[in-house]
Amino acid sequence: MTLSLDLLLGFALFALVTSITPGPNNTMLLASGVNFGFNRTIPHMLGITCGFFVLVVAVGFGLGAVFQTYPLLYTVLRYIGAAYLLYLAWKIAHSGPVSDAGQSEAKPISYLGAAAFQWVNPKAWIMAIGAISTYTPMQGYFTNVIVIAAVFALINLPSVGVWAACGTLLRNVLKDRRWLRLFNWGMAALLVASLYPILLESFG
């Protein structure tokens, strides 16, 4: 089976739904849009998309099989990701508007930081494995992996951009420091809540 138009359209819908629905990346982009504005969040957005593109290609070319053979490696990666997610939640909870005294050194997540985060982001792994296992035909596999990764990236960038834009629109609403603090703590709580599946699997 080759990558037909019908299969590609079905995959495009999968990519849109998984990219635009809530998850760690979009939660952080919403918070970054509020605290730093859209323009300063662009490197974060590009880092997510490029890092995810590389992740999908890596999964397609065998990394997923390595984790199936050595499940302990995947478990270790997940717990590293969970720890990093908790660190990011703490940073969001204690962030504030750039103009605030004492917050002038606050910076949005960098391009490289956002790209690296995809490798420890549980939702990104689920999306990448789903894309390769479900929508990538074996005939012409090498080309299909690149096409799937590229289409995912093209859909992912505007999808995550929506969250950064929504955060930017909320800046005026959250000019009051008390509301901004409440928002940031709420976003941090959502990030922590996104770890629920890992905790359930570990202790359930």
ChimeraX attribute file (.defattr): number of C-alpha atoms within 10 A of each C-alpha:
attribute: neighborCount
match mode: 1-to-1
recipient: residues
	/A:1	9
	/A:2	12
	/A:3	20
	/A:4	10
	/A:5	9
	/A:6	9
	/A:7	16
	/A:8	16
	/A:9	11
	/A:10	12
	/A:11	21
	/A:12	20
	/A:13	14
	/A:14	16
	/A:15	23
	/A:16	17
	/A:17	14
	/A:18	18
	/A:19	24
	/A:20	19
	/A:21	13
	/A:22	16
	/A:23	18
	/A:24	24
	/A:25	23
	/A:26	22
	/A:27	23
	/A:28	27
	/A:29	30
	/A:30	26
	/A:31	31
	/A:32	29
	/A:33	25
	/A:34	28
	/A:35	28
	/A:36	23
	/A:37	24
	/A:38	24
	/A:39	12
	/A:40	17
	/A:41	27
	/A:42	21
	/A:43	19
	/A:44	26
	/A:45	28
	/A:46	21
	/A:47	22
	/A:48	28
	/A:49	27
	/A:50	22
	/A:51	22
	/A:52	28
	/A:53	23
	/A:54	19
	/A:55	23
	/A:56	27
	/A:57	20
	/A:58	15
	/A:59	20
	/A:60	24
	/A:61	15
	/A:62	11
	/A:63	15
	/A:64	19
	/A:65	12
	/A:66	12
	/A:67	15
	/A:68	12
	/A:69	11
	/A:70	11
	/A:71	12
	/A:72	11
	/A:73	12
	/A:74	16
	/A:75	14
	/A:76	12
	/A:77	17
	/A:78	19
	/A:79	16
	/A:80	14
	/A:81	19
	/A:82	21
	/A:83	14
	/A:84	15
	/A:85	21
	/A:86	16
	/A:87	14
	/A:88	18
	/A:89	24
	/A:90	17
	/A:91	15
	/A:92	25
	/A:93	20
	/A:94	14
	/A:95	22
	/A:96	23
	/A:97	21
	/A:98	16
	/A:99	12
	/A:100	12
	/A:101	9
	/A:102	10
	/A:103	13
	/A:104	11
	/A:105	9
	/A:106	17
	/A:107	14
	/A:108	23
	/A:109	20
	/A:110	18
	/A:111	20
	/A:112	15
	/A:113	15
	/A:114	23
	/A:115	23
	/A:116	17
	/A:117	21
	/A:118	24
	/A:119	19
	/A:120	20
	/A:121	21
	/A:122	21
	/A:123	18
	/A:124	23
	/A:125	19
	/A:126	11
	/A:127	18
	/A:128	24
	/A:129	18
	/A:130	16
	/A:131	22
	/A:132	21
	/A:133	13
	/A:134	10
	/A:135	19
	/A:136	25
	/A:137	18
	/A:138	14
	/A:139	11
	/A:140	12
	/A:141	16
	/A:142	14
	/A:143	13
	/A:144	19
	/A:145	24
	/A:146	18
	/A:147	16
	/A:148	25
	/A:149	22
	/A:150	19
	/A:151	16
	/A:152	26
	/A:153	23
	/A:154	17
	/A:155	18
	/A:156	25
	/A:157	19
	/A:158	16
	/A:159	21
	/A:160	25
	/A:161	22
	/A:162	16
	/A:163	25
	/A:164	30
	/A:165	19
	/A:166	17
	/A:167	24
	/A:168	23
	/A:169	16
	/A:170	18
	/A:171	18
	/A:172	10
	/A:173	11
	/A:174	18
	/A:175	13
	/A:176	10
	/A:177	12
	/A:178	9
	/A:179	12
	/A:180	22
	/A:181	18
	/A:182	13
	/A:183	17
	/A:184	25
	/A:185	20
	/A:186	17
	/A:187	20
	/A:188	25
	/A:189	16
	/A:190	17
	/A:191	25
	/A:192	18
	/A:193	13
	/A:194	18
	/A:195	19
	/A:196	11
	/A:197	11
	/A:198	15
	/A:199	13
	/A:200	9
	/A:201	8
	/A:202	9
	/A:203	6
	/A:204	7
